[in-house]
Amino acid sequence: MTSGLTDEQIFIRDSARDFLRDQADFDRLRRTVDGAGWDRELWASFAGELGFAGIGIAEAHGGAGLGTVELALIAEELGRTLAPIPWFETAVLAATAIAEAGSDAQKSALLGPIARGETIVTLAMRDEAGRPIPDGIGPVIARDGDGWRLSGCAHFVPFGAVADLLIVAAREAGSSGWDGISLVALPAADLKREALNSFDLTRPLGHVDLDVAVPADAVLGEPGKAGAALRRTLAIACGILASEQVGGMQRTLDETVEYSRQRVQFGRLIGSFQAMKHRMADMKLWLEAARSAAAMAADAIASDADDMETLCSSARAYCSDAYLRIAADGIQLHGGIGFTWEHHAHLFFKRARATATLLDPPAHHRELVAHAIIDTEKAA
């Protein structure tokens, strides 16, 4: 996403890029993933001091009041570095869910701490099988006196073991589809949580056990009516995640090209071999098509286009496939060193594989696009 940007948007992008280049290099990343699994100090600086957690939050609730394009630009820069911080989970997934489903009072109470970088929040919703949403919602909500009771489990929760607050998507017993869904803001401190062994070391996952009474005002908006808000939240998150994937693709290609200009084999730079040129040209084609798809999704969200959900699913499916292809080629073209634990190429491949299923797999999104096309043709 490089054309048509305003001076302010370019400044935001460059500020994030410069900070992450200086503060989130690969040496620091490796120390983090070999240790705590996420970088608390980096999060405090990026989210709080620089204010990037509040970019998409309305000014009335303490944020910068900017839009989707700005969020996409930041996501792309984070994708370049694989920074192990819960920005996407907090500033995109959770903040959007609160903004879409919450009452004015709930937005005022919850979004301000997010904008200031004081609260880490994530979305907890999946069942153990990891089925696509909405069928794959695991937690259950039921009446309990004047309030509610959450039961069941939420699996594969990104940054679920370190979040301060969970936005839990729960379903009423007997409901199906997008009906009977509630979003609940639940403090995480007293919950039973477990960090999982995650394939993507830079985005840790957690498991949350739920058997807790919650007050009525913890339910965002009207109980059982949050299906539309969750659906829109996930569509927006898909569009932003596509931009994060583009950042990872760009960094992988840049690193591969640079390596091809340094590595000598049979007395020649490997970048001079035709086979290498063809593979890198293919990587570039995948990247630029993905960049266009992600940009279209961001623009559709910003303009609230009628086909926003379809464009976000399209970007989600294509960018997931493209990232996997480019990350795999990046390992191959680095030769023997690309397969080693010490090199960071495998971290991009793992991020590519993990993000492909984070908000449901590409096949699910292609199916959504197909249904949208069929519905459009029927309407015509």
VEXKOL-745987 format. One line per field, with one value per residue (C-alpha): residue number from 1; residue in three letters; y, z, x. Coordinates in pm, whole numbers, plus 50000, padded with zeros to 5 digits. Example, Ala and Ser with C-alpha at 12.3 -4.5 7.8 and 13.67 -1.06 7.14 Angstrom:
# residues 2
pos 1  2
code ALA  SER
py 49550  49894
pz 50780  50714
px 51230  51367
//
This chain:
# residues 380
pos 1  2  3  4  5  6  7  8  9  10  11  12  13  14  15  16  17  18  19  20  21  22  23  24  25  26  27  28  29  30  31  32  33  34  35  36  37  38  39  40  41  42  43  44  45  46  47  48  49  50  51  52  53  54  55  56  57  58  59  60  61  62  63  64  65  66  67  68  69  70  71  72  73  74  75  76  77  78  79  80  81  82  83  84  85  86  87  88  89  90  91  92  93  94  95  96  97  98  99  100  101  102  103  104  105  106  107  108  109  110  111  112  113  114  115  116  117  118  119  120  121  122  123  124  125  126  127  128  129  130  131  132  133  134  135  136  137  138  139  140  141  142  143  144  145  146  147  148  149  150  151  152  153  154  155  156  157  158  159  160  161  162  163  164  165  166  167  168  169  170  171  172  173  174  175  176  177  178  179  180  181  182  183  184  185  186  187  188  189  190  191  192  193  194  195  196  197  198  199  200  201  202  203  204  205  206  207  208  209  210  211  212  213  214  215  216  217  218  219  220  221  222  223  224  225  226  227  228  229  230  231  232  233  234  235  236  237  238  239  240  241  242  243  244  245  246  247  248  249  250  251  252  253  254  255  256  257  258  259  260  261  262  263  264  265  266  267  268  269  270  271  272  273  274  275  276  277  278  279  280  281  282  283  284  285  286  287  288  289  290  291  292  293  294  295  296  297  298  299  300  301  302  303  304  305  306  307  308  309  310  311  312  313  314  315  316  317  318  319  320  321  322  323  324  325  326  327  328  329  330  331  332  333  334  335  336  337  338  339  340  341  342  343  344  345  346  347  348  349  350  351  352  353  354  355  356  357  358  359  360  361  362  363  364  365  366  367  368  369  370  371  372  373  374  375  376  377  378  379  380
code MET  THR  SER  GLY  LEU  THR  ASP  GLU  GLN  ILE  PHE  ILE  ARG  ASP  SER  ALA  ARG  ASP  PHE  LEU  ARG  ASP  GLN  ALA  ASP  PHE  ASP  ARG  LEU  ARG  ARG  THR  VAL  ASP  GLY  ALA  GLY  TRP  ASP  ARG  GLU  LEU  TRP  ALA  SER  PHE  ALA  GLY  GLU  LEU  GLY  PHE  ALA  GLY  ILE  GLY  ILE  ALA  GLU  ALA  HIS  GLY  GLY  ALA  GLY  LEU  GLY  THR  VAL  GLU  LEU  ALA  LEU  ILE  ALA  GLU  GLU  LEU  GLY  ARG  THR  LEU  ALA  PRO  ILE  PRO  TRP  PHE  GLU  THR  ALA  VAL  LEU  ALA  ALA  THR  ALA  ILE  ALA  GLU  ALA  GLY  SER  ASP  ALA  GLN  LYS  SER  ALA  LEU  LEU  GLY  PRO  ILE  ALA  ARG  GLY  GLU  THR  ILE  VAL  THR  LEU  ALA  MET  ARG  ASP  GLU  ALA  GLY  ARG  PRO  ILE  PRO  ASP  GLY  ILE  GLY  PRO  VAL  ILE  ALA  ARG  ASP  GLY  ASP  GLY  TRP  ARG  LEU  SER  GLY  CYS  ALA  HIS  PHE  VAL  PRO  PHE  GLY  ALA  VAL  ALA  ASP  LEU  LEU  ILE  VAL  ALA  ALA  ARG  GLU  ALA  GLY  SER  SER  GLY  TRP  ASP  GLY  ILE  SER  LEU  VAL  ALA  LEU  PRO  ALA  ALA  ASP  LEU  LYS  ARG  GLU  ALA  LEU  ASN  SER  PHE  ASP  LEU  THR  ARG  PRO  LEU  GLY  HIS  VAL  ASP  LEU  ASP  VAL  ALA  VAL  PRO  ALA  ASP  ALA  VAL  LEU  GLY  GLU  PRO  GLY  LYS  ALA  GLY  ALA  ALA  LEU  ARG  ARG  THR  LEU  ALA  ILE  ALA  CYS  GLY  ILE  LEU  ALA  SER  GLU  GLN  VAL  GLY  GLY  MET  GLN  ARG  THR  LEU  ASP  GLU  THR  VAL  GLU  TYR  SER  ARG  GLN  ARG  VAL  GLN  PHE  GLY  ARG  LEU  ILE  GLY  SER  PHE  GLN  ALA  MET  LYS  HIS  ARG  MET  ALA  ASP  MET  LYS  LEU  TRP  LEU  GLU  ALA  ALA  ARG  SER  ALA  ALA  ALA  MET  ALA  ALA  ASP  ALA  ILE  ALA  SER  ASP  ALA  ASP  ASP  MET  GLU  THR  LEU  CYS  SER  SER  ALA  ARG  ALA  TYR  CYS  SER  ASP  ALA  TYR  LEU  ARG  ILE  ALA  ALA  ASP  GLY  ILE  GLN  LEU  HIS  GLY  GLY  ILE  GLY  PHE  THR  TRP  GLU  HIS  HIS  ALA  HIS  LEU  PHE  PHE  LYS  ARG  ALA  ARG  ALA  THR  ALA  THR  LEU  LEU  ASP  PRO  PRO  ALA  HIS  HIS  ARG  GLU  LEU  VAL  ALA  HIS  ALA  ILE  ILE  ASP  THR  GLU  LYS  ALA  ALA
py 50000  50284  50498  50757  50807  51141  51309  51212  50848  50842  50992  50724  50446  50580  50637  50276  50151  50351  50248  49880  49886  50030  49851  49522  49366  48993  48954  49095  48881  48563  48650  48706  48387  48185  48346  48503  48461  48824  49160  49360  49649  49678  49673  49954  50172  50094  50095  50347  50593  50614  50573  50310  50111  50397  50470  50332  50430  50732  51054  51056  50741  50855  50739  50913  50877  50766  50498  50158  50265  50375  50046  49857  50053  49973  49608  49588  49726  49481  49200  49298  49246  48975  49192  48966  49211  49189  49492  49315  49136  49449  49739  49555  49243  49350  49724  49667  49419  49670  49954  49746  49583  49798  50069  50424  50366  50041  50201  50486  50246  49993  50174  50445  50207  50030  50357  50446  50109  50020  49713  49407  49262  48971  48788  48442  48231  47901  47549  47268  47153  47500  47503  47818  48087  48107  47729  47704  47924  47726  47922  47899  48175  48123  48326  48316  48521  48887  48819  48553  48252  48164  47802  47586  47667  47903  47746  47890  48240  48467  48613  48453  48370  48729  48942  49161  49147  48896  48972  48635  48535  48296  48122  48051  47681  47569  47866  47838  48052  48416  48407  48381  48518  48752  48933  48956  49175  48952  49039  48763  48773  48514  48276  47946  48002  47798  47892  47651  47530  47745  47676  48050  48148  48517  48498  48278  48106  48028  47810  47955  47756  47929  47865  48210  48434  48772  49079  49193  49503  49288  49182  49421  49563  49350  48987  48734  49004  49042  48815  49101  49290  48982  48912  49267  49259  48946  49086  49402  49197  48982  49292  49424  49083  49069  49382  49221  48927  49162  49303  48954  48874  49196  49132  48773  48882  49164  48927  48668  48921  49059  48708  48632  48935  48807  48427  48294  47945  47796  48124  48334  48522  48296  48586  48566  48217  48213  47966  48202  48497  48312  48209  48560  48707  48470  48580  48941  48864  48690  48984  49259  49077  49030  49397  49496  49260  49393  49754  49689  49533  49830  50076  49878  49887  50259  50337  50083  49932  49695  49419  49483  49136  48971  49180  49109  48736  48754  48930  48687  48382  48513  48668  48349  48140  48395  48428  48053  48033  48322  48208  47856  47988  48215  47914  47721  48006  48062  47712  47518  47814  47869  47537  47613  47714  48004  48174  48368  48237  47966  48228  48388  48051  47971  48310  48248  47909  48030  48342  48129  47973  48249  48389  48071  47901  48019  47746  47884  48235  48115  47947  48275  48455  48187  48219  48598  48565  48321  48551  48847  48653  48543  48900  49015
pz 50000  49870  49632  49717  50075  50250  50415  50754  50653  50520  50849  51050  50833  50848  51224  51280  51035  51190  51544  51458  51257  51554  51841  51699  51514  51471  51758  51996  51837  51889  52253  52303  52141  52326  52651  52758  52417  52389  52441  52721  52693  52317  52366  52622  52388  52067  52207  52488  52429  52052  52076  51804  52003  51971  51601  51504  51822  51810  51967  52193  52356  52385  52052  51750  51548  51232  50991  50839  50601  50895  51073  50758  50727  51084  51040  50734  50925  51210  50956  50829  51170  51327  51639  51922  52065  52084  51866  51616  51891  52101  51857  51579  51697  52046  51989  51681  51867  52147  51905  51702  51988  52298  52437  52467  52835  52761  52484  52713  52988  52773  52476  52669  52844  52512  52338  52611  52581  52938  52864  52653  52512  52281  52133  52275  52083  51929  52019  52053  51693  51562  51327  51127  51295  51372  51402  51584  51881  52192  52504  52618  52788  53000  53239  53602  53825  53736  53540  53319  53342  53095  53065  52836  52691  52443  52249  52033  52180  52046  52342  52558  52840  52884  52808  53083  52935  52715  52475  52483  52202  52355  52222  52384  52402  52105  51885  51550  51283  51377  51611  51989  52009  52287  52337  52698  52840  53099  53320  53272  53600  53787  53497  53448  53149  52988  52733  52439  52241  51935  51586  51536  51811  51753  51818  52124  52173  52494  52626  52859  53084  53157  53448  53582  53668  53498  53568  53318  53223  53114  52805  52520  52384  52379  52491  52211  51943  51881  51577  51328  51528  51548  51179  51088  51337  51180  50828  50926  51105  50792  50586  50832  50871  50494  50518  50793  50561  50284  50518  50585  50214  50134  50402  50285  49925  50026  50233  49954  49691  49920  49989  49615  49573  49832  49805  49557  49410  49125  49104  49045  49254  49282  49183  48834  48774  48558  48782  49079  48875  48770  49127  49263  48977  49069  49433  49321  49120  49417  49639  49417  49360  49736  49795  49559  49729  50075  49959  49808  50135  50339  50106  50121  50502  50504  50267  50426  50083  50030  49926  50212  50361  50023  49944  50287  50244  49897  50035  50325  50098  49841  50086  50293  49989  49861  50197  50228  49875  49923  50269  50142  49842  50072  50268  49950  49787  50096  50043  50339  50576  50517  50687  51006  51337  51366  51051  51072  50746  50932  51157  50852  50724  51062  51073  50720  50817  51143  50999  50725  50989  51251  51118  50943  50654  50292  50179  50414  50278  49918  50004  50146  49827  49615  49812  49775  49397  49380  49592  49368  49055  49206  49303  48948
px 50000  50216  50011  49752  49868  49837  50134  49991  49958  50314  50434  50250  50390  50745  50726  50622  50884  51168  51077  51048  51370  51558  51383  51253  51545  51583  51831  51572  51302  51502  51571  51199  51072  51337  51227  50898  50732  50628  50796  50633  50877  50831  50454  50467  50669  50480  50127  50156  50438  50389  50011  49975  49719  49471  49509  49167  48980  48751  48874  48568  48705  49065  49203  49350  49029  49206  49089  49141  49417  49629  49565  49664  49987  50087  49993  50215  50513  50456  50438  50783  50941  50722  50720  50589  50338  49955  49883  49656  49468  49419  49393  49209  49025  48919  48885  48669  48446  48392  48325  48081  47886  47928  47704  47839  47916  48098  48302  48404  48508  48695  48843  49028  49271  49329  49410  49660  49831  49738  49527  49602  49281  49208  48911  48833  48582  48696  48596  48847  48805  48891  48593  48516  48310  48019  47977  48308  48219  48304  48197  47835  47634  47323  47109  47219  46991  47024  47341  47495  47721  47991  48095  48301  48641  48799  49085  49365  49326  49604  49795  49527  49766  49888  49581  49434  49085  48906  48624  48452  48218  47965  47658  47323  47241  47030  47119  47293  47453  47494  47193  47218  47573  47684  48014  48127  48407  48571  48872  49126  49317  49108  49052  49227  49453  49725  49986  49996  50294  50233  50364  50415  50659  50592  50216  50159  49826  49642  49363  49098  48864  48535  48300  48228  47935  47938  47725  47466  47666  47961  47765  47842  47519  47208  47248  47219  47230  47604  47620  47623  47887  48110  48069  48169  48457  48599  48564  48753  49018  49060  49128  49387  49551  49596  49812  50018  50075  50188  50451  50586  50593  50781  51043  51091  51142  51377  51589  51596  51704  51974  52105  52116  52344  52591  52605  52859  52825  53033  53218  52903  52652  52350  52125  52273  52134  51823  51641  51687  51565  51250  51167  51217  51012  50729  50758  50727  50413  50250  50345  50208  49880  49849  49926  49646  49401  49489  49461  49118  49005  49131  48960  48635  48639  48718  48430  48194  48134  47843  48083  48327  48297  48350  48658  48805  48749  48906  49212  49227  49226  49471  49717  49724  49813  50064  50240  50281  50420  50664  50779  50844  51037  51235  51358  51440  51631  51841  51977  52117  52115  51744  51665  51855  51701  51944  51819  51493  51344  51154  50989  50828  50713  50558  50387  50257  50118  49966  49801  49648  49422  49403  49074  48962  49143  49155  48912  48646  48689  48677  48350  48217  48317  48148  47824  47838  47874  47583  47365  47452  47362  47033  46949  47020
//
